Amino acid sequence: MPPKRKAQTAAAAAKAKKAKVEADAVAAPETMKDKIAKLKAADAGKVKKYKPDQFCPLSSCSEVHLDYDAMLNQTNIGHNNNKYYIIQVLKSGPRYYAWNRWGRVGEPGQNAMKGPFNDATAAIKDFEKKFKDKTKNNWSDRANFQAVKGKYTLLEMAGEGDDEEDDIDYSKLQTTDGDVKKTAPCTLDKSTQDLIRLIFDTDMFKAALQKFDLDTKKMPLGKLSKTQIARGFEVLEELEEAIEKKKGGAKINELTSKFYTVIPHSFGRSIPPPIRTPEELQKKYDMLAVLGDIELAQTLQKDKAKSKNADAQKEATEPHPYDVNYNLLNCDLNVLDKKSSEFKTLEKYFQATEGSSWRKLKLKDIWSMKRQGEYDRFSANKKIDNRKLLWHGTNVAVVTAILKTGLRIMPHSGGRVGRGIYFASEHSKSAGYVSPAQGKGIMFLNEVAIGKEHRITNDNSSLRSAPSGFDSVLACGQQEPDSSVDTHLNFDGRKVIIPQGKPKKQPQYSNSSFWQSEYLVYREDQVCMRYLLLFDM
């Protein structure tokens, strides 16, 4: 072969090899270890602040010296261990102290303080020795921390904030001429103000975490770490493999202990329960998803603080906090007139499908909604004509994240019909997935591009997409709203079906394992969120 031809062939082969490597990199799913590495790298350059432990007698008159703050945790189901250890170097005036506190998760425990020292050297030496004793890791190499069996694990916290801006009292900011800034009147209507207050409420977020038995003292609001949540997912993946392979109880206990070590739970004096079944595992996956959404809401709040500080000296009037939070969502919310035909149609849908459950809901308000960019994404389904307005219930604590990012298919989501986005034609079905706050619940009505339905009557949790030739999966219920009285609304020139009838028995599906129908799509672009409904529980 001539040299030129050989060179061309070699070049072509190299180009093909490079293309294959690039294609494989795109096709290969990101592992949780990869994600943790990225999160740690992104976090490495951030300056974190740490507060003195609340139980330290010097907490009000000291500060954590540099970054000498370690939150350690250890759970061992077999020995009924569920304990923590806090180590800090504190500076109070010209003096330094080594502070330790330890005990069972959820309890104040015991404590010890050494000092005062004239300089930080002795306190740091004590800190590093204690850290090594408890973890078998060197503090200087904590970026490469390796958990050791029988020892404590270092929890990665987000710190109190990325910079000093987070502690500013914005209501007392001064303009350049020295006048105190005034807060502008809120531009939102009263109903929307109440909604924004609810979905950004700090006490609501705390209550949501406590329902999961999480130790909010170890993972308090504002300090939820993406890296730590990702580590929780990583351990659950190990547990999932162990459950699928029917590993023995000892392995299950070991991995459950590891999970509770990474994601601190408060069980009082009870033995931490092992995670043995796929159902128990899925609950923990769902819990971490909620935790991640709360972390997102908290990040939005931090971003708000930075934005406000950047503009602090530009205007004489401070924008109202509700307006600021509303603008963070990038979602237009317009409360419907209760006398309008649009409200009446949706109200009838709500009332007709409430079922006979004891959990009666009282509808308060409905907002039409338009998420930034969602309509453009949804337009990819312009060839699909079969569309229906369907219910989706959720936890109030994740509504902020949903309004910001939309309904998502999470990597570890699942259920009776697989990994997709679940909807219902009866609001009583979706109400079962609502976690209320302050006596209020929230559901969404969504335009779903159903298209050609693949109908099933038995559970199939393995589904990850609609079968070839189909656009969605319909888990056919033994009952379904009477379709003879369906109506419709037009969105962007297209007819969208809206059930109006009460649930009616479906004889052809009398043997279905589903009592109420569940509609599944496995692509996020098949959903366009249209309404938010607020109700009293």
N, C-alpha and C positions, 0 to 999 in steps of 0.2 A: 504494500500500500504506500503511495507517495506520502512524504512527510507532511505536506499541507493537509491531505485528507485525514491523516492520523490526528493532526492537531485539531481539525474541525470536529472529528468524532469524539475526541477527548473533551473538548470544550462543551459539546452537546451533552455528553454523559455527566460532566460536572454540573451543568446547568440543570439537568433533570434530577440529579441527586439533591441539589440545593432546593429545588421546587418540592421534592418529596419530603425533605426534612421540614420545610416551612409548612407544608400541608399537614404533616403529622402533628406538628406543634399546635396547629389550629384545631385539628380534630380531637387531639388528646384532651380529655376533661381535666380541669385543674383539680389536683388533689387537695385535701384539707391541709396537708403539710406545706404544699406550695402556697396556699392562701395565708397560712400563719406566717411563713417567711416574708411574704409581701407586706403583710400588716406590720410585722416587726420592723421591716426596713422603712416603711412609711412613718412609723412612730419614732424611729431612732433620732431624728433631728428635732423633735419637739421638746420644748422646755416645759417640764411639769412642775407643779407646785404640790406640796404635801402639807397637810395640817397635823398638828400634834394630836395624839390619841385623845378622844374626849374624856377618858377616865383618868388621864394624867393630871395631877394637881397643878401642874404648870401650863396646862393647855391654853389658858387665857393670857399668859404673859411670856410665851415662848414661840419659837418657830423651829421647823425641822431644818437641821443643818445640811445644806446642799441636797443630795438625794438619798440620804441615809434613812430610808423608810422601807421596811419589809413586812408584808402581810403574808404569813405562812398558814397553810391549812393541811390537815391530815385526817382522812376517814378510813376506818378499817371495820367493816361490818362484823367480821368474825369475833373481834374483841370489843365490840360496841364502842369504838373510838370515833369521835367526831369532834375534833379539837383544832384550836387555832393558836398561833403564837405571833405577837406583834413586837417588832424590834425597831427602835428609833434612836437617833442622836438628836438631842434638842439643845437649842441655844437660847438662854434667857439672860439678857443683858450681856455682860462680859464672860458669863459662866456657861459651861457645857455639861450635859447630863446624858447618861445611857439609860433609856427607859425600855422595860419589858412588861408585856401583859400576856397572860395565857389562860386557857380554860376550855370548857365545852362550848361549841358553837351556840350562840344565842344567849350566853351568860357572861356577866362581867368578869368572872374568874379571879385570878390572883395577879399580883403585880410586884415589880421591884424596880427601884431606881438607884443608880450609882452616880455619885458626884456630890457637890459640884467639882468640876475640873477647871483649871485656869486656861487651858487651851483644848482644842478639839481632839488632839492626838490620843489621849487615854480613852475618851468616849468612843472614838472610832475603832480603836483596837478591841474594846469590849464588844462593840457591835459586830465586827467581822468575825470574832471568835464564836459568838453566840450563833451567828448565821451558819458558820461552818459546822458547829456541833449539831444543829437542828436539821440541816439539809445535806451535809456532806458535799457541798459545793462552795467554791470560793466566791465571795462577794465581787471581787474584781473581774470574775469571769461569768457574771450572772446573765450576760447576753446569750450565753450558750448553756443555760441552766439545764441540767439533766435530773429528772426525778429519780430518787433512790428509794427502793422498796423499804418500808418501815420508817422512813424519814418524812419530814415536812416538805411540801411543795410550795414554791413561790408563786403567788398570785400576781398577775400583771394587771395593774390598775391604770386608769387613764389619768390619774392626777386630779387636782382640783380645777385645773384649767391650763390652757396652753400659755397664758401670759397674764400679766397683772391686770389687763383690761377687764377680766371677768369679775373683779371685786368692786368695780366702780358703781357708785350709787347714781344712776342716770338722772334721777329726779332732782339731784342737787348740782348738776353740771352748770358751769357758768359760761356765759358768752364772753367774747373778747373784751367787752366793756365792763365786765364784772357782774352783770345782772344774772340772777338765777333763772335758768330755763323753765318755761312753763309747759305743762302737758296740754297738747291740743285736744279738742273734743274728739270723741270717737266718730268715725264716719260710717260705721256699720249700724244696721238696724238692731233693735233690741234682741230679737231671736238669734241673730248671727253672733252678737256679742256673747250671749249665754252659751252658744255652741263652742265658740273659740275658748272661752273660759274653761269649759268642761274638758275638751280634748287636750289642752295644754296643762292641766292642773297637776301640780307636783304631788299632792296627796293621793290623787287618783293613780298615778304611776306607782307610788309606794305600795298602795293597797293591792295593785295587780301583782307586784313581785311577791308580796306576803302570801297571796293565795296559792303560790307555787311552792310554799315552804322555803323560799330562798332567804338566806341570811342577808337582810338589807344593810346590816352594819359592815359586812365584808364587801358587798357590792352595792354601795349606796348610789342614788341618782347623781349624775354628773361624773361618776367614776367608772361607769360600765365600760369595759375594755373590749373592743372588737377582737383583739387577739385572744383574750380569755374565753370569749364566747366561741370563737373558732376552735379553740382547744377542746371545749365541751363537745362540739360536733365530732371532732376527731375521736374522742373516747367512745361516743355513741356508735360510731361506725365500727369500732372494734367490738363493741357489745353486740351489734347487729350480726356481725359475722359469727360470733360465738353462739348466739341464739339459733341462727340458721343451721349451724353445724352441730347443734345439740351438745355443746360442750358441758361439762359437769358443773355442779353447783359451786365448786371451789373457784373455777375460772370466772363464773358469773359474779360471784361475790367480790373477787379481786377487781374486776373491771368496774362494777358498780361503785366500789370504794374509790376507785380512781376518778370516776365521774363526780362523785360528791366532794372529792378533794379539790378538783378543778373548778367546780361550780358549787360553792358552799351552800348547804341547806341547813335549816334549823329544825331538828326533830325533837327538841327538848331532851329528855332522858331516855326516849324510846330508841330501840335499835334501828338504824337506818334501813329501810326496806330494800331488798335486792330488786333489780330490774330484770325480770325473767322472761316476760312474754313480748311478742311483737306489739301488742296493744300498749303495754307499759312503756316500751321503748318509744313508740310513736308520740305518746304524751310528752315525753322528755324532748323529743325533736321539736314538737309544737311549742313547748315552753321556751326553748332557745330561740325559736323564730320570734316569739313575742318579745323576748329579752332584746333581740337584735333591733326590733322595731322601736322599742322604748329608747334604746341607745341612739337610734337615728333621730328621734324627736329631741333628745337631749343635745345632740350635735347641732341641730337646727337652732336651738336656744343659744348655744355658744356662738354660732355664726351671727345670730342677731346681735349679741353683745358686741362683737368685734365691729360689725357694720355700724352700729349706733355710735361707738366710740370714734370711729374714723370720721364720722360726720358731725361730731359733737359741737365743734366750734362754728359750724357753717350757718346754723339756723338759731333763731331766738326761741323757737317753740319746739318742744320735744314731741314727736309723734306718739299717739296713744298706744299703749302696749298691745291692745287687741288688734289694732290696725297693723302693727309690726308683725305679730304672729300670723295674722291672716295672709299678709303678703309673702310670708315664708313658704306658704303652701303651693304657690303658683297654680291655684285652682279657683276659678270663679264660682261662687256660691250665691244663688239668688233665691230667697225664700218665696214660696208660692203664695199667692192670694188664696185664702181658704174658700172663697166664693167662686173661684175660677173653675171652668170645666176640667182643666188639667188636674187640679187638686182633687176634684170630685171623682174623677176616673181612677186615680191612684188610691184614694181613700176607699173606694168600693173594692178594689183589688185586695187591699189590706184587710178589710172587714170580711169579705167573702171567704178568704183562705185562712182565717185565724184558727179554725178547728175548734175542738171542744176541750182543749187543754185548760187546766186550772190556772195556767200562767197567762192571764189576760193582759193584753197590752193596750195602752191608751195613746193613740197617735197625737202628737203635739204639733210638729212642724215638718214640712217637706221643702227641701232645697233642690232646685235644678242645679246641676254641676257640669263644669267643663274643665277638664284637666289639660294643662298646657301640653300640646304635642300629641295628645291621645287620639284626636279626630283624624289627624294625618296618618297615624299608624293604623287605625281602624279601616281606613279607606282601601287597604290592601285586600279587603274582603268584598269589594264592590260586585263581584260576580255571584255572591251568595245572597239569595233572596229570602230564605227562611230565617226570620229573625223574631226573637221573643224577648219581652221584658221580664227578667227573672230576679229572684231574691238572692241576697248573699248576706248572712249574718256574721258578726265578728265581735272581737273584744274592743271595748271602748278605748283601751290603752294603745291599740295599734291604728286607730283611725287617722291620727296625724300622719303616720308613715304611709298609709294607703292613699290619702289625699295627695301626698307628695309624689309617690312613686307608682300608684296604681295597684290593681290586683295582680299578684305575682305567683308564678309557680316556683315554690322554693325547692332547692335541691333535695331536701329530705322530707318534703310533704308527702302525704299518702292518705289512704282511706279505702273504703269498700270498692271504689271504682278506679283506684290507681292514683297516679301522680298528675293531677290536673287542677283546674279551677272548678270548684263545685258551686252549683246553683240549684234553686228549687222554684217550682211554680206555686208552692204554698208557703205563705209567710210563716206559718206555724212550724214548718220544717226548719227554716233558716233561723227562727227564733231560738231553737235549741242550741245554736252555736254562738249566741250572744252572751257576752260577759258584761253585765251592767256596771255602772259606776254612779254613785250618788243617786240611785234609784232610776237612772236613765239608761236606755239602750239605744243602739244605732244599727240600722240595716241599710243596705244599698240596693237600689233597683238598677239593673244593668241591661243594656241592649247587647244581646248575645247573638252572634252570627252562627246559628245552629247548623244551617245547611242540611246536608243529608245525614240522618241520624242512624247510628248503629245501635239497635235495641237489644238490651240484655235483661234477663230476669234473675240472674244469680251474681253474687259478688265476684269481682275479678280485680284484685288489688295489684296485679302485675302490669296493668295497662300504663303505658307511658305516652301513647298517642292513639288517635282514632285509627281503626283498621283502614287499610288501603281502600280508596274509593269512598270513604266517609269523612265528614267534617267534624262530627261530634259523637258522643256516646250518650244514650238515654237509658238510664236504669229505670225501667218501667214500673211504676208503682201500682199497687192494687187499687189505688184511687187517684184521681186527677181532676182538676177543676173542669167543670162542665164546659166543653169547648163551644157548645151551641150559642152561648151568649158572649163569646169573645168580642172584644172591640180592638181598636188599634189607634196608635198615634203615628204621626209622620215625623221622622227625624232625617234631616238632610235629603228630603224628597223620597224617602223609602218608608214603606209601611212596616210597623213593628207591632206584633200581636201582643195584646194585653188581656190576660184572663180576667173575667168578671164574675164567673159562676162559682158556686160552692163545689167542694170536692164531690166527685161522683164515682161510684164503684165501677171498676173496669173488669168485666167478666173474663176477658181474654187474658188478663194478667192476675187471675185469682190465686195462682200458685207462685207468684213472684216472691222473692225473698225481700223485696222492697215494699214497704207499706205506702210511702209517698215517693213520688218520682224525684230522681236526681239527674241533673243535666251536667255533662262534663265536656269542657273543651281543654285541649292540651297545648294551645298556643295563646300567648297573652294578647296578641293582636286581634283575637276574635271577640274581645270584650271592649265595650265602650260604656263607662260609668255615666249614668244619666241623672240619678236622684239619690239624695241622702235623706233618710227618714229618722227623726228623733221621736222617741216615745217613752212614756212612763212604764216601768215594769210593775 
